[in-house]
Amino acid sequence: MTENKHEPSAPLSPRLQKVRNDLERVLRDYDLSQQEYRALMEDMKRRRRYIEGAGDNILDDLPEE
C-alpha cells in the first residue's frame, strides 16, 4: 500500500498515537491497493458524517444511492 503520509502539525497524544500505530499495522497486514484504501477512507468519512449528524434530519435514514 502506498498512500501519501501526512504528518500532523501537532504531536499526537499517546492514546491517539497508539490508535494510529494499530491502524497502520492493520492496513499494512491487509495489503490494500490504493483504490481499496481510498474506498475505505471514503466509507469511514461517510460513516463519521452520518454518526455526527444522526438525528438532525429525517432524510439521514435514507440510504445513499
Residue frames relative to the residue before (quaternion, step in Angstrom):
aa qw qx qy qz dx dy dz
M 1.0000 0.0000 0.0000 0.0000 0.00 0.00 0.00
T 0.0589 -0.8145 0.5772 -0.0051 3.56 -0.78 0.99
E 0.1076 0.8014 -0.5779 0.1102 3.56 0.33 1.19
N 0.5454 -0.5820 0.4769 0.3693 3.55 -1.25 0.37
K 0.2278 -0.7747 0.5760 0.1276 3.55 -0.79 0.99
H 0.0921 -0.7720 0.6287 0.0198 3.54 -0.85 1.06
E 0.2929 -0.7571 0.5589 0.1694 3.53 -0.63 1.10
P 0.4889 -0.6590 0.4782 0.3132 3.59 -0.95 0.80
S 0.5405 -0.6396 0.4387 0.3261 3.56 -1.11 0.64
A 0.7494 0.2669 -0.1665 0.5826 3.58 1.13 -0.64
P 0.5611 -0.5999 0.4334 0.3708 3.60 -1.06 0.62
L 0.4501 -0.6875 0.5048 0.2646 3.55 -1.07 0.77
S 0.5377 -0.5836 0.4879 0.3636 3.53 -1.19 0.56
P 0.6588 -0.5115 0.3543 0.4229 3.62 -1.14 0.41
R 0.6344 0.5339 -0.3316 0.4500 3.60 1.01 -0.77
L 0.6935 0.4608 -0.2769 0.4797 3.61 0.88 -0.95
Q 0.6188 0.5372 -0.3479 0.4555 3.59 1.05 -0.68
K 0.6336 0.5183 -0.3302 0.4699 3.60 1.03 -0.76
V 0.6449 0.5104 -0.3174 0.4722 3.59 0.95 -0.88
R 0.6541 0.5153 -0.3112 0.4580 3.58 0.92 -0.90
N 0.6624 0.5031 -0.3045 0.4642 3.58 0.92 -0.89
D 0.6499 0.5125 -0.3098 0.4679 3.58 0.99 -0.87
L 0.6607 0.5053 -0.3049 0.4638 3.57 0.94 -0.89
E 0.6465 0.5115 -0.3204 0.4666 3.60 0.93 -0.83
R 0.6457 0.5163 -0.3199 0.4627 3.61 0.98 -0.82
V 0.6611 0.5000 -0.3088 0.4665 3.59 0.90 -0.92
L 0.6694 0.4930 -0.3069 0.4634 3.60 0.86 -0.91
R 0.6400 0.5160 -0.3227 0.4690 3.59 1.02 -0.76
D 0.6493 0.5288 -0.3136 0.4476 3.59 1.00 -0.83
Y 0.7007 0.4578 -0.2736 0.4739 3.59 1.03 -0.72
D 0.2311 -0.8190 0.5006 0.1586 3.60 1.26 -0.28
L 0.0962 0.8298 -0.5364 0.1207 3.57 0.70 1.13
S 0.4686 -0.6241 0.5329 0.3270 3.55 -1.17 0.56
Q 0.6755 -0.4815 0.3541 0.4319 3.59 -1.25 0.28
Q 0.6507 0.5165 -0.3124 0.4606 3.59 0.97 -0.81
E 0.6575 0.4963 -0.3072 0.4765 3.60 0.95 -0.84
Y 0.6303 0.5362 -0.3244 0.4582 3.57 1.04 -0.82
R 0.6632 0.4966 -0.3033 0.4707 3.60 0.90 -0.92
A 0.6382 0.5193 -0.3282 0.4640 3.60 0.96 -0.83
L 0.6431 0.5185 -0.3160 0.4665 3.59 0.99 -0.81
M 0.6689 0.4937 -0.3011 0.4671 3.59 0.90 -0.91
E 0.6436 0.5096 -0.3244 0.4699 3.61 0.98 -0.79
D 0.6406 0.5144 -0.3238 0.4693 3.59 0.99 -0.79
M 0.6533 0.5072 -0.3150 0.4655 3.59 0.95 -0.83
K 0.6462 0.5082 -0.3195 0.4712 3.61 0.99 -0.81
R 0.6471 0.5179 -0.3133 0.4636 3.57 0.97 -0.89
R 0.6576 0.5005 -0.3070 0.4720 3.60 0.95 -0.86
R 0.6471 0.5190 -0.3243 0.4547 3.58 0.97 -0.82
R 0.6424 0.5088 -0.3225 0.4738 3.59 0.95 -0.86
Y 0.6445 0.5227 -0.3179 0.4586 3.58 0.99 -0.83
I 0.6836 0.4859 -0.2875 0.4625 3.58 0.87 -0.96
E 0.6773 0.4948 -0.3007 0.4539 3.59 0.90 -0.89
G 0.7683 0.3408 -0.1895 0.5075 3.58 1.04 -0.68
A 0.3348 0.7717 -0.4902 0.2282 3.59 1.25 0.12
G 0.8081 0.2558 -0.2171 0.4842 3.52 -0.93 0.99
D 0.5544 0.6276 -0.3927 0.3801 3.59 1.22 -0.18
N 0.8087 0.1078 0.0006 0.5783 3.56 1.02 -0.81
I 0.4844 -0.6772 0.4611 0.3069 3.60 -0.88 0.85
L 0.6192 0.5522 -0.3475 0.4370 3.60 1.17 -0.45
D 0.4888 0.6702 -0.4321 0.3539 3.62 1.22 -0.20
D 0.6668 0.5262 -0.3053 0.4305 3.57 1.10 -0.64
L 0.5624 0.5846 -0.3980 0.4284 3.60 1.25 -0.17
P 0.4663 -0.6791 0.4800 0.3016 3.61 -0.92 0.82
E 0.4785 -0.6534 0.5046 0.2992 3.56 -1.14 0.70
E 0.1880 -0.7834 0.5829 0.1057 3.55 -1.06 0.72
